[in-house]
Amino acid sequence: MLKQTNKNIKNHSFPILGKNLSLIVVAVVFLAFVQLVIAHNLASLGGKVRLAETTAQIKERQNKLLREEIGEMGSLSRISSLAQEMGFVRTTQVLHLTSQVPFALK
């Protein structure tokens, strides 16, 4: 009886593997292809992110330089020296104009 059972096992192959082996192979190849496509997209996306970060760093440096230049151009000492170059002089007499009649009456 034991010998007969072993014969039955040897004669019957695994039907799941025999029939569906091609389906399993196709599924594995498909999933490998999908993984390859996803990896490629992530790699190209990473390059775009790196480019955007580099551009942002350049813009930040340019903004910093422009802020410094604006601060330098607006300083009172620079404005004073430019005024002297243009022929303006500093006066000691200040004249205040006031009206005789106030604008707002009670």
Residue frames relative to the residue before (quaternion, step in Angstrom):
aa qw qx qy qz dx dy dz
M 1.0000 0.0000 0.0000 0.0000 0.00 0.00 0.00
L 0.6424 0.5236 -0.3207 0.4585 3.55 0.98 -0.76
K 0.6448 0.5160 -0.3221 0.4628 3.55 1.00 -0.77
Q 0.6394 0.5301 -0.3269 0.4508 3.57 1.02 -0.77
T 0.6332 0.5263 -0.3328 0.4597 3.63 0.99 -0.72
N 0.6474 0.5091 -0.3177 0.4698 3.56 0.96 -0.82
K 0.6247 0.5319 -0.3363 0.4624 3.60 1.04 -0.71
N 0.6484 0.5189 -0.3185 0.4569 3.58 0.97 -0.85
I 0.6511 0.5050 -0.3187 0.4685 3.59 0.99 -0.79
K 0.6723 0.4957 -0.3037 0.4583 3.59 0.94 -0.84
N 0.6855 0.4953 -0.2893 0.4485 3.60 0.95 -0.79
H 0.7283 0.3797 -0.2319 0.5212 3.58 1.07 -0.66
S 0.2092 -0.7653 0.5957 0.1255 3.57 -0.59 1.11
F 0.6167 -0.5376 0.4090 0.4043 3.56 -1.24 0.17
P 0.3353 -0.7878 0.4740 0.2054 3.61 -0.33 1.18
I 0.5955 0.5774 -0.3787 0.4107 3.61 1.07 -0.60
L 0.6983 0.4505 -0.2753 0.4833 3.57 0.87 -0.90
G 0.6560 0.5310 -0.3215 0.4293 3.57 0.91 -0.81
K 0.7464 0.4060 -0.2237 0.4775 3.57 0.80 -0.98
N 0.7956 0.3385 -0.1525 0.4787 3.55 0.88 -0.91
L 0.3611 0.7510 -0.4916 0.2528 3.59 1.20 0.16
S 0.6595 0.4937 -0.3180 0.4693 3.58 0.92 -0.80
L 0.6292 0.5269 -0.3343 0.4635 3.59 1.04 -0.73
I 0.6479 0.5093 -0.3124 0.4725 3.60 0.99 -0.82
V 0.6487 0.5101 -0.3186 0.4664 3.58 0.94 -0.86
V 0.6530 0.5028 -0.3118 0.4728 3.60 0.92 -0.87
A 0.6525 0.5099 -0.3183 0.4615 3.61 0.94 -0.83
V 0.6579 0.5020 -0.3162 0.4639 3.61 0.93 -0.83
V 0.6544 0.4965 -0.3124 0.4771 3.60 0.95 -0.85
F 0.6474 0.5183 -0.3199 0.4582 3.58 0.95 -0.83
L 0.6797 0.4820 -0.2918 0.4697 3.58 0.88 -0.91
A 0.6200 0.5239 -0.3434 0.4724 3.60 1.07 -0.67
F 0.6442 0.5136 -0.3141 0.4718 3.58 1.03 -0.80
V 0.6402 0.5187 -0.3188 0.4685 3.58 0.97 -0.86
Q 0.6481 0.5105 -0.3124 0.4710 3.59 0.97 -0.85
L 0.6414 0.5238 -0.3162 0.4629 3.59 1.02 -0.77
V 0.6545 0.5022 -0.3077 0.4741 3.58 0.96 -0.84
I 0.6565 0.5012 -0.3112 0.4701 3.59 0.92 -0.86
A 0.6491 0.5118 -0.3195 0.4633 3.61 0.92 -0.83
H 0.6438 0.5142 -0.3216 0.4667 3.59 0.99 -0.80
N 0.6631 0.5031 -0.3068 0.4615 3.59 0.92 -0.88
L 0.6543 0.5027 -0.3177 0.4672 3.58 0.97 -0.79
A 0.6449 0.5206 -0.3268 0.4542 3.59 0.99 -0.77
S 0.6856 0.4587 -0.2974 0.4807 3.60 0.90 -0.84
L 0.6177 0.5316 -0.3428 0.4673 3.59 1.09 -0.65
G 0.6254 0.5393 -0.3313 0.4563 3.58 1.04 -0.75
G 0.6353 0.5200 -0.3244 0.4699 3.58 1.04 -0.73
K 0.6518 0.5071 -0.3137 0.4686 3.57 1.00 -0.80
V 0.6366 0.5196 -0.3253 0.4680 3.59 1.01 -0.79
R 0.6455 0.5165 -0.3182 0.4640 3.59 0.95 -0.87
L 0.6471 0.5119 -0.3143 0.4695 3.59 0.99 -0.82
A 0.6538 0.5043 -0.3110 0.4707 3.59 0.98 -0.83
E 0.6481 0.5089 -0.3226 0.4657 3.61 0.99 -0.78
T 0.6430 0.5131 -0.3224 0.4682 3.59 0.98 -0.80
T 0.6494 0.5081 -0.3115 0.4723 3.57 0.97 -0.85
A 0.6448 0.5175 -0.3211 0.4618 3.59 0.98 -0.80
Q 0.6464 0.5110 -0.3238 0.4650 3.60 0.98 -0.79
I 0.6370 0.5155 -0.3277 0.4702 3.60 0.99 -0.79
K 0.6655 0.4994 -0.3042 0.4639 3.58 0.92 -0.89
E 0.6271 0.5293 -0.3400 0.4594 3.61 1.02 -0.73
R 0.6498 0.5016 -0.3178 0.4745 3.61 0.98 -0.83
Q 0.6492 0.5096 -0.3190 0.4660 3.59 0.96 -0.83
N 0.6435 0.5165 -0.3210 0.4648 3.60 0.98 -0.82
K 0.6383 0.5221 -0.3296 0.4597 3.58 0.98 -0.81
L 0.6641 0.4941 -0.3070 0.4697 3.59 0.92 -0.87
L 0.6585 0.5017 -0.3142 0.4647 3.59 0.97 -0.79
R 0.6236 0.5269 -0.3429 0.4647 3.61 1.02 -0.73
E 0.6487 0.5087 -0.3133 0.4715 3.57 0.99 -0.85
E 0.6578 0.5090 -0.3069 0.4626 3.58 0.97 -0.85
I 0.6380 0.5125 -0.3255 0.4736 3.59 1.01 -0.80
G 0.6594 0.5048 -0.3108 0.4624 3.57 0.94 -0.84
E 0.6509 0.5115 -0.3074 0.4692 3.55 1.05 -0.78
M 0.6840 0.4893 -0.2918 0.4556 3.58 0.93 -0.87
G 0.7180 0.4485 -0.2539 0.4679 3.58 1.06 -0.62
S 0.4636 0.6898 -0.4577 0.3159 3.59 1.21 -0.04
L 0.5829 -0.6201 0.4084 0.3302 3.55 -1.08 0.77
S 0.6347 0.5305 -0.3481 0.4411 3.61 0.98 -0.71
R 0.6558 0.4919 -0.3217 0.4739 3.62 0.97 -0.74
I 0.6499 0.5034 -0.3225 0.4693 3.57 0.94 -0.83
S 0.6432 0.5218 -0.3202 0.4599 3.58 0.99 -0.80
S 0.6794 0.4755 -0.3039 0.4690 3.61 0.88 -0.86
L 0.6377 0.5067 -0.3341 0.4743 3.62 1.01 -0.66
A 0.6315 0.5252 -0.3332 0.4630 3.57 1.01 -0.74
Q 0.6490 0.4995 -0.3194 0.4768 3.60 0.97 -0.78
E 0.6370 0.5226 -0.3284 0.4619 3.60 0.99 -0.76
M 0.7023 0.4555 -0.2594 0.4816 3.57 1.07 -0.72
G 0.6204 -0.5893 0.3307 0.3981 3.61 1.24 0.03
F 0.4572 0.6563 -0.4755 0.3662 3.60 1.19 0.17
V 0.1637 -0.7751 0.6025 0.0971 3.56 -1.10 0.70
R 0.4733 -0.6488 0.5169 0.2964 3.50 -1.23 0.56
T 0.2245 -0.7874 0.5627 0.1142 3.57 -0.82 0.96
T 0.3592 -0.7123 0.5594 0.2251 3.49 -1.25 0.55
Q 0.6745 0.4480 -0.2904 0.5099 3.57 1.21 -0.42
V 0.0872 -0.7727 0.6282 0.0267 3.52 -0.85 1.02
L 0.1534 -0.7918 0.5890 0.0511 3.54 -0.75 1.07
H 0.1583 -0.7808 0.6009 0.0649 3.54 -0.75 1.11
L 0.2237 -0.7668 0.5880 0.1276 3.54 -0.79 0.97
T 0.0074 0.7774 -0.6284 0.0273 3.52 -0.80 1.05
S 0.4230 -0.6959 0.5136 0.2702 3.53 -1.04 0.65
Q 0.5475 -0.6181 0.4561 0.3320 3.53 -1.18 0.55
V 0.7496 0.2738 -0.1557 0.5821 3.54 1.03 -0.80
P 0.4033 -0.7138 0.4984 0.2817 3.57 -0.72 0.90
F 0.5594 -0.6299 0.4270 0.3287 3.53 -1.08 0.66
A 0.7627 0.2838 -0.1765 0.5537 3.56 0.95 -0.79
L 0.1781 -0.7855 0.5869 0.0827 3.53 -0.66 1.11
K 0.5220 -0.6526 0.4592 0.3014 3.53 -1.14 0.73
